């Protein structure tokens, strides 16, 4: 039987009021201390901030669209280089290679990268999404996860949809050895499903929402199998340019409040970047993206990671559970969010 899990969503007015209160509270918590505006002014002159944007991270799209980082960092002569991430795996590759300083991934992908030696730290939580599900074509005779036995499933390894698939199979008494996993990037997975090259797809929004509009069906949904959206930075960047990292987190908190106050505009920005119909983008933003989430990485994320961690050992992605435990213990850093000052971010 198909399972569907939904957010209990708060009215937009409540979300906007909450965001405003959080903004004021965050501003107040740094009163009497070195403000983030002061920290920004102390950032090293010149250089470049390499930061990603991704359609699965709506706040990154808002920040890029509004030009806040460029406006805020112009006085320090810091250029902003935006790099698009096609998936968590691509963001992790860019972080590991030093191509970006800050990148967007799912929590599961961040944990896997850290456990496998990538020197990254999570400095903010950008969303609690229901962005992954198992998808089949409109005429498929597959009606349950159990029916996937012996079938082919497209999934992007190292991303939340892949780990969603692993957990869904396990719940149904199966494993990845019972299916043929075609390792395709998210957009290619949709194409493979629509072309009949695979029987199912572990999908990711907003690509998944577009496929759904075109006739695909969500076979299985489960919010608990989705991990949070993690904003990660390289440890070298945090060590060398902590003031710049603080500016990024400040911008994310400004974007969180802005998105809560401007949900329609946020959906339009997503639609423009992702090439989606506005109604599809609204589904992603209003129904399957919880941006009104505590940004400080902490116990909620740790609990999710502790749940998914053993799966990495079972699948052979990580050798030992102790490696997972060490990664969880060292991945999360809430200090930047605790000092966040959205008002330090300038309008473009």
N, C-alpha and C positions, 0 to 999 in steps of 0.2 A: 504494500500500500504506500502511495506517495505520502511524504511528510512535508509539511510546510510550516516554517517558523517565521514569525513576524516580530518587528520591533513594536513595542508599545510607544507610540510617538506622542510627544507633547505638542500642543498647539504652537504654531509659529510665533504667536505673540509672546507666549511663555518663554520659548527658546530665545527670542530676541532680548527679552527682559533679563533672562539669566545671563546671556552673553554680555550685556551691558554691565550687569552687577559684577561678573567675573573680571571684566576689564577694569572696573573701578577698584576692585579688591586687589588685583595684581598691581595696579599703580600704587595703591596705598601701602602694600607690603614692602616696597622698596624706599619708602619715604625715610629720609635720614641716613640712607646708605648711598653708596656710589650708584647713581642711576644708570639705566641702560643707555640713556642718551649720552651720558658722560663716557660710558664704556665705548660707545660707538665712535666718539670723537677721538678716543685714544687708539683706535684701530690703526694698524700700520698703514702709512700712506702708500698709495699705489697698489698694484697687484690686481688679481682677478678672483672673484668668487665664482667657483664652478658649482652649479646647483641644478638639480633635475626638475623637470615637470612631467606629470604623467596624467593621463585621463582617468586613472583609478585613484588619483589624489586631487580632488576638487580644489582644495585650499591652495595647492601649488599653482593651479590655473588662475585663481583669483589674484594671487600675488603677482604673477607674471603679467596678467592683463592690466592691472592697476599701476604697474611700474613703481611700486613702493620701494623695492630694494635699490633700484637705480637712483631714485630721488634721495634716499637716505644716505647712500654711500658715495654720492657724487662729490661731496665735500672732502672726502678722504682720498679721492682719485682712484677709487676701487671700481673696476669694471665688473659687470655681472654677465656671466656666460651661462645661458640656459641650455640644457641638454635634455632631450626627451628620452624617457625610459619607457620601453615597450612592455616591460613586465618587471617583476621583482628580481628575476634572474639577471636581467640586463642592468638594472640598477646596481646589483651586487657586483657584477663584473666591472662596472665603471668605478665603483668605490674601491675595489681591490686594486685596480690598475692606476688609481690616482687621477682618473679622468674627471671625476667630480669630487667635491668636498662634502656635499650633502646630497643624500638620495632617499627616495621613497620606496619602501618595501612593505610586504605583509610581515607580521610578527614572526610567522613560521620561517620565512625566508631569511630574516635577520638572524634568528637563532641558528639556523643551519650554517649561514656564512660565518658567524662568530665561532661556532663549534669546529669549523673546518679551517680556522686560522686567520680569517679576515679580521683585521684590527679596526672594528667599527664599534660605535657606541650609539645607542638610541637616545636622542635628546628631546624628543617630543612625540606625542601620539596625535596623529592628524584626523583619525576617524575610527569608528567602530562600525564597519560596513557589513552588509550581507551581499558581498560582491561575488561569491562563488557558488555554483550549483552544478548539478549534472544535467546535461541538455541532450535531447534527442530530436530527430526530425519530425515534421508534422504527421507523417504517415508511418511512424515507427510502431512495431508491435512490442517494443520493450516497455513494460509498464511498472517495473520495479528494479531496484538495484540488483536483486538476485538474478534478474534476467540478463545481466551483463556478462555472466559466466560464458566464456568462449567467444566473446565479442571484442571488437577493437574500440579503444577509447583514446581520443586525442587529449593530451594534457601537456602543459609546460612544466617540466620538472624543475624543482626548486622554487615553486610559487604556491600560493595558497590554494588555487584550484587543484593542483596535483595532490596536495596533502588532504584536501577535501575528499578527493577520490579515494585515497588510501583509507581514510577514516570511514567513509560510506561503505566501502567494500568490507572492511573489517566488521562493521555493524551488521552487515548482511551475511556474515560467515564466510566471506571470500577474502582473497588477497590479490595483489597485483599479478601474481603468477597465474591467476585464473582468467585474466584478460590480457589482451595485447595492447600495451600502452604505446601510442605513437607520440613521440616527443616533438611537439610542434609549438611554435610561438602562438600566443592567444589568437591573433587574427587569422593565422593559418589553420588553427584548429576549427574555427567557425567555417572557413572555406571548405575544409575537408568534410565536415559534417554535411554541409549543404550540397556538396558534390557526390555524397554517398561513399566517400573513400573510407570513412569510419562510421561505426554504429552509434557512437555517443561522443560527447565532448564535455570535458570539465571546464566550464566557461567562466569568464571574468567580465564583470561590468566595466565600462559601458558597452563593450562589444557584445556581451550576452544579451543586454536589453535590446540592442538592434536586431539580433538574430531572433529574439522572441517576437518582436514586432513583425518580422518577415515570415513568421509561421512556426518557428521552432518551439518546442515545449520543454518546460523545466521539469525534468523527471523527478529530481529530489532536491529539496532545500532543507538546510539546517543551520540556523544562525550560530549554534555552538561550535560548528566545524569551521567557522570563519575566524581568523585571528585579526587582531587590530591592525590599523595602518601605522607603521613605525617610520619616523623620520630619523635617519641615521647619518652620522658624520664619521669621517675617518679620525682615528686617534691623533694622527699627526696634525690634522687641521685644528682639532680642539686644543692641542698643546701649543701650537704656534700662533693661532689666531682665535683665542676664545672670545674676544670682543666681537669678531665677525660672526661667530656662531650665535652669540646672543642677539645680534641684529636679526638673524634668520628666524630665531624662535619668536622674537618680538613681532616680526612680520606675520608669522603663522597665527599668533594670537589676535592680531588685528584682522586677519582674513577670517578667522573663526567667527568673530563678532559680526563682520561685514556679511558673511554668508547667511548667518541667522537672520539678519535684518533685510537681506536682499535675496531670498531664495529663488525668485524668478530670474533675476539677473545672473545668479550663479549657474542656474540650469542653462541659460542662454550661452554663457561663456563655455560650458562643457559642450553644448551642441555645436558651437562654432569650431572648437578645437578638434573634436572627435568626428565631425561630419555627421552628426546625428540629427534626426528630427527633434524639434523642441520637446514634443510630448514624451519621447523616449528619454531625453535628458532629464525631464522632470521626474520620471519614474525612478531614475538612478538617484537623483538628489533628494527628492521628497519622500521616497518610499524605502530605498535600500542603502541610504548613507546617513549614519548618525554622526554628524559633525559636532554636535553638542555633547562632547565627551571630555572628561578630565584629561587635560593634555599632559599631565605629569606622569611619566612612566613609573609604574609601581606595582602594588600587589595584584591588581586586576590583570595586568599583562603577565605578571610572573605566574599566576595561576594557570593562565592559558598555555604558556610556554611549558610549564611542568606537565601539562596534560599531553601536549603534542610531542614533547621531547623523546619519550620512549619509542615513538613511531619511527624516528630517524634511525634508532639502533636496530629495530626490527627489519627495516628496509635496507640496512647496510649503508645508509648515507653517512652515518657516524659510527665509529668503531665501538665506543664504550659509553655507558650512561654517565660515568664520572666526567667525561668531556662535556656532555650536555649540561650537567650540574654546574661545572665551572663557567660555562658560557652564560648560563642564566644569571649566575651570581655577579658577573662582570659586565653584562650588556646594558643595563638600564641606568640612566643618569637623569635625575629630576631637577638638578640644580639650575639649569637654564630656564626651565619653565617657572620655577619658584621665583626667579628674578625678572621674569618677563614684564615688559612695559610696552604695551601696544601703542601708547601715545607717543613713544619715541620715534615711531615710523612716520616719515613725511609723506604727504600726498604728492603725487606726480604733477 
